[in-house]
Amino acid sequence: MNDGPLTLPEGSARLRAFAILLGCALPIQVVGRGAIGVVVLAAFLCFLSMPGKSLYVKRAFGAARGPIGVMLLITLIFWLPNAFNSVDPVRSLEAAMRTFAFVGIGTLFWAVLIEHRGIQDLSLRALVIASTLSVVIALIAQTALPELHWFLHFRGWISLPLGTSLKPFSALAVLTVPAMILAGIRLKGVWTVLAVANVVGFLALVWLTYNRATIAGLLGIIVLAAGLTAGFNRTRQVKVAMAIATLAVFSAVLIWLNVTRQRHGFGDDWLFPLWLIDFQRQTIWNFAIELFQQNFWFGMGANTINFAPGADAVIPRTFGLAIMPSHPHNWVLEVAAETGIFGLFSLLVAVSLSLMQYARGFFRTGNGAYFSAACMAAGYWASGLFNFSFWSSWWQVSFVLMTGFCLAQCFQPVGADDTQRKIEALE
């Protein structure tokens, strides 16, 4: 098939639109989680309009032949049998296949980005500008003008408390903070100032929304970042400094939780202290563990844990909270119960391989893009131990897009004659 010219020139309007859309994908969610779907669809339409699609597809398939791609394929194979146990096989198959479709789309977008260094920088600038606007909007809505939030969500100019409405947006801090650090380092000048301001803004939003799951994700980032820094700079002083800094941050967070979250009158028979993990979440986790034991090998069906017998029972001392709401607020337990031990183990191997690849790339090259990608992964998987469903589309797409976004910065643009060489380098 003739795709026309091999690739678009750097100044192409389609390429520039594609780059800007990718940069806006996360910040646009200040108007609602579904907005990322509109942006991704628009970016995909831009991709379909490009000449040289076969080149990008070839590069994406080349990346998929690497160890991580093979492990993801094995994971998909282990996820399929749970549909036979599912109360809703179509729902389970759709959840599994959708996850890998998102990975495929993210890989295609990565393939476009590594071809063109110019749009890599444009995407970073779009991310910084869009994040600045979205953080300002979120902070104003959270602290002074909740009407702005409801207006942007097409609810009209109404005066209602926000409650937890901005928690999903603040949860994106585990992805945007590493991306902003990368953008600040790469773009320099005023962009660095804006990137730092965005980091401060997102951290403030996490604090204002009391988003403990995101704080856990940020702690995961700190631990991994300290480990990577100590591993890259092998001097004893750096290793000691990283260890002390990590211990100090952890201690401060634990003391803060202990002081602000003491819970009395709920008994003492809990695995974790209630100031650390609330009794509702521990009750939900216990039920998820029971479901895992009952469906040990292949699980009860992806994205169906809330349909299990007894899932609608109300947790005592709560205001109608089900023992299994829409999900268990822990991706390990969710994947274990719904896909079984084989599905969980294969996913854990894939995650471990990706982290190892990022760390190896950083140690070998010192490229900050590998560092940022590793930090994003640490934040995503750590915060996922306490918050959204593993199968949440907006959450998966956000992670996949930003991972590809960062990894694209690891490569210089390549010409047609260098395609295979770059594919082999990724593998």
C-alpha positions as CSV (number, residue, x, y, z in Angstrom):
1,M,0.0,0.0,0.0
2,N,1.3,3.5,-0.9
3,D,1.0,5.8,2.1
4,G,2.3,8.8,0.1
5,P,5.4,10.6,1.3
6,L,7.4,8.6,3.9
7,T,6.6,10.9,6.8
8,L,5.2,14.4,7.3
9,P,7.6,17.3,7.6
10,E,8.1,18.7,11.1
11,G,6.0,21.8,10.4
12,S,3.0,19.9,9.2
13,A,-0.3,21.1,10.7
14,R,-1.4,17.5,11.3
15,L,1.8,16.7,13.3
16,R,1.5,19.9,15.3
17,A,-2.1,19.2,16.1
18,F,-1.2,15.7,17.1
19,A,1.5,16.9,19.4
20,I,-0.7,19.5,21.1
21,L,-3.5,17.0,21.6
22,L,-1.1,14.6,23.4
23,G,0.2,17.4,25.6
24,C,-3.4,18.3,26.6
25,A,-4.6,14.8,27.2
26,L,-4.1,14.8,31.0
27,P,-4.7,18.5,31.8
28,I,-8.0,18.5,29.9
29,Q,-9.4,16.2,32.6
30,V,-10.0,19.2,34.9
31,V,-13.3,19.4,33.0
32,G,-14.1,15.7,33.5
33,R,-12.4,12.3,33.2
34,G,-14.3,11.5,30.0
35,A,-12.5,14.5,28.2
36,I,-9.4,12.4,27.7
37,G,-11.4,10.1,25.4
38,V,-12.3,13.0,23.2
39,V,-8.6,14.1,23.0
40,V,-7.3,10.6,22.3
41,L,-9.9,10.1,19.6
42,A,-8.9,13.4,17.9
43,A,-5.2,12.4,18.1
44,F,-6.0,9.0,16.6
45,L,-7.8,10.7,13.7
46,C,-4.7,12.8,13.2
47,F,-2.7,9.7,13.1
48,L,-5.0,8.1,10.5
49,S,-4.6,11.1,8.3
50,M,-0.8,10.9,8.3
51,P,1.2,9.5,5.4
52,G,3.8,6.9,6.4
53,K,1.5,5.1,8.8
54,S,3.0,1.8,7.8
55,L,6.4,3.1,9.1
56,Y,4.9,3.9,12.5
57,V,3.0,0.6,12.7
58,K,6.2,-1.3,11.8
59,R,8.1,0.5,14.6
60,A,5.3,-0.2,17.1
61,F,5.2,-3.9,16.2
62,G,9.0,-4.0,16.5
63,A,8.7,-2.6,20.1
64,A,6.0,-5.2,20.8
65,R,8.5,-8.0,20.0
66,G,10.6,-7.1,23.0
67,P,10.4,-8.9,26.4
68,I,7.8,-6.6,27.8
69,G,5.5,-7.0,24.7
70,V,5.8,-10.7,24.9
71,M,5.0,-10.7,28.6
72,L,2.0,-8.6,28.0
73,L,0.8,-11.0,25.4
74,I,1.2,-13.9,27.9
75,T,-0.8,-11.8,30.4
76,L,-3.6,-11.4,27.9
77,I,-3.6,-15.1,27.3
78,F,-3.9,-15.8,31.0
79,W,-6.7,-13.2,31.3
80,L,-8.9,-14.8,28.8
81,P,-10.0,-18.0,30.7
82,N,-11.6,-15.9,33.5
83,A,-14.4,-15.0,31.0
84,F,-15.7,-18.6,31.3
85,N,-16.2,-18.1,35.0
86,S,-17.6,-14.6,34.7
87,V,-21.2,-13.7,35.4
88,D,-20.9,-11.3,32.5
89,P,-18.4,-12.8,29.9
90,V,-18.8,-9.9,27.5
91,R,-18.0,-7.4,30.2
92,S,-14.9,-9.4,31.2
93,L,-13.6,-9.8,27.7
94,E,-14.2,-6.2,26.9
95,A,-12.2,-5.1,30.0
96,A,-9.3,-7.3,29.1
97,M,-9.2,-6.5,25.4
98,R,-9.7,-2.8,26.0
99,T,-6.7,-2.6,28.2
100,F,-4.4,-4.0,25.5
101,A,-6.1,-1.8,22.9
102,F,-5.0,1.2,25.0
103,V,-1.4,-0.1,25.1
104,G,-1.5,-0.5,21.4
105,I,-2.7,3.0,20.8
106,G,-0.2,4.4,23.2
107,T,2.6,2.5,21.4
108,L,1.5,3.9,18.0
109,F,1.6,7.4,19.4
110,W,5.0,6.7,20.8
111,A,6.1,5.6,17.4
112,V,5.1,8.9,15.9
113,L,6.8,10.9,18.6
114,I,10.2,9.3,18.2
115,E,10.2,10.1,14.6
116,H,10.0,13.9,15.2
117,R,12.0,15.6,17.8
118,G,10.3,18.9,17.0
119,I,6.9,17.7,18.0
120,Q,8.4,16.1,21.1
121,D,9.3,19.6,22.3
122,L,5.9,21.0,21.1
123,S,4.1,18.3,23.1
124,L,6.1,19.1,26.2
125,R,5.2,22.8,25.8
126,A,1.6,22.0,25.3
127,L,1.6,19.9,28.4
128,V,3.2,22.7,30.5
129,I,0.8,25.3,29.3
130,A,-2.3,23.2,29.5
131,S,-1.3,22.0,33.0
132,T,-0.8,25.5,34.2
133,L,-4.3,26.5,33.1
134,S,-5.9,23.4,34.6
135,V,-4.1,23.6,37.9
136,V,-5.1,27.3,38.3
137,I,-8.7,26.4,37.5
138,A,-8.6,23.5,40.0
139,L,-7.1,25.5,42.8
140,I,-9.5,28.4,42.3
141,A,-12.4,26.0,42.3
142,Q,-11.2,24.1,45.4
143,T,-10.3,27.1,47.5
144,A,-12.7,30.0,46.4
145,L,-15.0,29.4,43.6
146,P,-16.6,25.9,43.4
147,E,-19.1,27.3,40.8
148,L,-16.3,27.3,38.3
149,H,-15.9,23.5,38.6
150,W,-19.6,22.9,38.1
151,F,-19.8,25.3,35.2
152,L,-16.9,23.5,33.4
153,H,-18.7,20.2,34.0
154,F,-21.9,21.6,32.3
155,R,-23.8,21.7,35.5
156,G,-24.4,25.4,35.4
157,W,-23.1,28.2,37.8
158,I,-24.2,26.5,41.0
159,S,-22.9,26.9,44.6
160,L,-22.4,23.3,45.7
161,P,-19.5,22.0,47.8
162,L,-17.0,20.1,45.7
163,G,-16.5,17.3,48.2
164,T,-14.3,14.7,46.5
165,S,-15.0,16.0,43.0
166,L,-11.4,17.0,42.3
167,K,-9.8,13.9,43.7
168,P,-9.5,12.1,40.4
169,F,-7.8,15.2,38.8
170,S,-5.4,15.5,41.8
171,A,-4.6,11.8,41.4
172,L,-3.0,12.6,38.1
173,A,-0.1,14.2,40.1
174,V,1.7,10.9,40.1
175,L,1.9,11.2,36.3
176,T,2.2,15.0,35.9
177,V,4.9,15.7,38.5
178,P,7.5,13.4,36.9
179,A,6.5,14.8,33.4
180,M,6.9,18.3,34.6
181,I,10.3,17.6,36.0
182,L,11.3,16.2,32.6
183,A,9.8,19.2,30.8
184,G,11.6,21.6,33.0
185,I,15.0,19.9,32.4
186,R,14.4,19.6,28.6
187,L,12.9,23.0,27.8
188,K,14.9,25.4,30.0
189,G,14.2,29.0,30.7
190,V,10.6,30.2,31.4
191,W,9.4,26.6,30.8
192,T,11.4,25.4,33.8
193,V,9.7,28.1,35.9
194,L,6.3,27.1,34.7
195,A,7.1,23.4,35.2
196,V,8.2,24.0,38.8
197,A,5.0,26.0,39.4
198,N,2.9,23.2,38.1
199,V,4.6,20.7,40.4
200,V,3.9,23.0,43.4
201,G,0.3,23.5,42.2
202,F,-0.4,19.8,41.8
203,L,1.1,19.0,45.2
204,A,-1.0,21.7,46.8
205,L,-4.1,20.2,45.1
206,V,-3.3,16.8,46.5
207,W,-3.0,18.3,50.0
208,L,-6.2,20.3,49.6
209,T,-8.2,17.3,48.4
210,Y,-6.7,15.1,51.2
211,N,-5.8,12.5,48.5
212,R,-4.0,9.9,50.6
213,A,-3.8,7.4,47.8
214,T,-1.9,10.0,45.7
215,I,0.3,10.7,48.7
216,A,1.1,7.0,48.7
217,G,1.9,7.2,45.0
218,L,4.2,10.2,45.6
219,L,6.0,8.3,48.3
220,G,6.5,5.4,45.8
221,I,8.0,8.0,43.5
222,I,10.3,9.3,46.2
223,V,11.6,5.8,47.0
224,L,12.3,4.8,43.4
225,A,13.8,8.2,42.6
226,A,16.1,7.9,45.6
227,G,17.1,4.4,44.6
228,L,17.8,5.4,41.0
229,T,19.8,8.5,42.0
230,A,21.8,6.5,44.5
231,G,22.4,3.8,41.9
232,F,23.4,6.2,39.2
233,N,25.7,8.4,41.4
234,R,27.5,5.7,43.4
235,T,29.3,8.0,45.8
236,R,28.7,7.1,49.5
237,Q,27.6,10.7,50.3
238,V,24.7,10.5,47.8
239,K,23.6,7.1,48.9
240,V,23.5,8.2,52.6
241,A,21.7,11.5,51.6
242,M,19.1,9.6,49.6
243,A,18.5,7.1,52.4
244,I,18.1,9.9,55.0
245,A,15.8,12.0,52.8
246,T,13.6,9.0,52.1
247,L,13.4,8.0,55.7
248,A,12.6,11.6,56.8
249,V,9.8,12.0,54.3
250,F,8.3,8.6,55.3
251,S,8.5,9.4,58.9
252,A,6.9,12.8,58.5
253,V,4.0,11.3,56.5
254,L,3.4,8.5,59.1
255,I,3.5,11.0,62.0
256,W,1.0,13.2,60.2
257,L,-1.3,10.3,59.6
258,N,-1.0,9.1,63.2
259,V,-1.8,12.5,64.5
260,T,-4.7,13.4,62.2
261,R,-6.4,10.0,61.7
262,Q,-6.7,8.3,65.0
263,R,-9.9,6.1,65.1
264,H,-11.4,4.8,68.3
265,G,-14.2,2.5,69.0
266,F,-13.7,0.1,66.0
267,G,-11.9,-2.7,67.9
268,D,-8.3,-3.8,67.6
269,D,-8.6,-6.8,65.3
270,W,-7.2,-5.2,62.2
271,L,-4.1,-6.1,60.1
272,F,-3.1,-2.5,59.8
273,P,-3.6,0.3,62.3
274,L,-6.7,2.3,61.4
275,W,-4.8,5.6,61.2
276,L,-2.9,4.1,58.4
277,I,-5.6,2.1,56.5
278,D,-9.2,2.8,57.4
279,F,-11.5,0.0,58.6
280,Q,-13.8,0.3,55.5
281,R,-10.9,-0.4,53.1
282,Q,-9.5,-3.2,55.2
283,T,-13.0,-4.8,55.3
284,I,-13.3,-4.6,51.5
285,W,-9.8,-6.1,51.1
286,N,-10.6,-9.0,53.4
287,F,-13.7,-9.8,51.2
288,A,-11.5,-9.5,48.1
289,I,-9.0,-11.9,49.5
290,E,-11.8,-14.4,50.2
291,L,-13.0,-14.1,46.6
292,F,-9.4,-14.7,45.4
293,Q,-9.2,-17.9,47.5
294,Q,-12.5,-19.1,46.0
295,N,-11.3,-18.3,42.4
296,F,-7.6,-19.0,42.8
297,W,-6.4,-20.2,39.4
298,F,-8.2,-18.2,36.8
299,G,-10.4,-15.7,38.7
300,M,-14.0,-14.9,38.7
301,G,-14.1,-12.6,35.6
302,A,-12.4,-9.3,34.9
303,N,-14.3,-6.2,36.1
304,T,-17.0,-8.2,37.8
305,I,-15.9,-8.4,41.5
306,N,-18.8,-6.2,42.6
307,F,-21.3,-8.7,41.3
308,A,-20.0,-11.5,43.6
309,P,-22.5,-13.1,46.0
310,G,-22.6,-11.0,49.2
311,A,-20.9,-8.0,47.6
312,D,-23.9,-5.8,48.3
313,A,-23.8,-6.5,52.1
314,V,-23.4,-3.3,54.0
315,I,-20.3,-2.8,56.1
316,P,-21.3,-2.2,59.8
317,R,-20.9,1.3,61.1
318,T,-21.0,2.9,57.7
319,F,-23.7,4.8,55.9
320,G,-24.7,2.1,53.5
321,L,-21.2,1.3,52.1
322,A,-21.2,-2.1,50.4
323,I,-18.6,-4.6,51.4
324,M,-17.6,-4.6,47.8
325,P,-18.4,-1.3,46.0
326,S,-17.5,-1.0,42.3
327,H,-14.0,-2.3,43.0
328,P,-11.7,-3.1,46.0
329,H,-9.5,0.0,45.8
330,N,-6.4,-2.2,45.3
331,W,-5.3,-3.3,41.9
332,V,-3.4,-6.3,43.2
333,L,-6.4,-7.8,45.0
334,E,-8.7,-6.8,42.1
335,V,-6.6,-8.5,39.4
336,A,-6.0,-11.5,41.7
337,A,-9.7,-12.1,42.4
338,E,-10.8,-11.4,38.9
339,T,-8.0,-13.1,36.8
340,G,-6.5,-15.6,39.3
341,I,-3.0,-16.3,40.3
342,F,-1.8,-16.8,36.7
343,G,-3.2,-13.4,35.6
344,L,-1.8,-11.6,38.6
345,F,1.6,-13.2,38.3
346,S,2.0,-12.5,34.6
347,L,1.0,-8.8,35.1
348,L,3.5,-8.5,38.0
349,V,6.3,-9.9,35.8
350,A,5.4,-7.4,33.0
351,V,5.4,-4.5,35.5
352,S,8.7,-5.6,36.9
353,L,10.3,-6.0,33.5
354,S,9.2,-2.5,32.5
355,L,10.7,-1.0,35.7
356,M,13.9,-2.9,35.1
357,Q,14.1,-1.6,31.5
358,Y,13.7,2.0,32.6
359,A,16.3,1.6,35.4
360,R,18.7,-0.1,33.0
361,G,18.2,2.7,30.4
362,F,18.8,5.4,33.0
363,F,21.9,3.7,34.5
364,R,23.3,3.2,31.0
365,T,22.6,6.6,29.4
366,G,21.7,9.0,32.2
367,N,18.7,10.0,30.2
368,G,16.1,11.7,32.4
369,A,13.2,10.4,30.3
370,Y,13.9,6.9,31.6
371,F,14.0,8.3,35.1
372,S,10.6,10.1,34.6
373,A,9.0,7.0,33.1
374,A,10.2,4.9,36.0
375,C,8.8,7.5,38.5
376,M,5.5,7.6,36.7
377,A,5.2,3.8,36.9
378,A,6.1,3.8,40.6
379,G,3.5,6.5,41.3
380,Y,0.8,4.8,39.3
381,W,1.2,1.3,40.7
382,A,1.7,2.6,44.3
383,S,-1.3,4.9,44.3
384,G,-3.3,2.1,42.6
385,L,-3.0,0.1,45.8
386,F,-5.5,2.4,47.4
387,N,-7.6,4.1,44.8
388,F,-9.3,3.5,41.4
389,S,-10.3,0.3,39.7
390,F,-7.5,-1.2,37.6
391,W,-10.0,-1.4,34.7
392,S,-10.8,2.4,34.8
393,S,-10.4,3.5,31.2
394,W,-9.4,7.1,31.9
395,W,-6.8,5.9,34.5
396,Q,-5.3,3.3,32.2
397,V,-5.2,5.7,29.2
398,S,-3.6,8.4,31.3
399,F,-0.8,6.1,32.4
400,V,-0.2,4.6,28.9
401,L,-0.1,7.9,27.2
402,M,2.3,9.5,29.6
403,T,4.6,6.5,29.6
404,G,4.8,6.6,25.9
405,F,5.2,10.4,26.0
406,C,8.2,10.0,28.3
407,L,9.8,7.1,26.6
408,A,9.7,9.0,23.3
409,Q,12.0,11.6,24.8
410,C,14.6,8.8,25.1
411,F,15.1,8.7,21.3
412,Q,16.5,11.1,18.8
413,P,14.3,11.4,15.6
414,V,15.1,8.7,13.2
415,G,15.0,8.6,9.4
416,A,13.6,5.8,7.2
417,D,16.9,4.2,6.8
418,D,17.4,3.9,10.6
419,T,14.0,2.4,11.4
420,Q,15.2,-1.1,12.0
421,R,18.1,0.1,14.1
422,K,15.9,2.0,16.4
423,I,13.5,-0.9,16.7
424,E,16.3,-3.2,17.7
425,A,17.6,-0.6,20.2
426,L,14.3,-0.5,22.0
427,E,14.2,-4.3,22.2
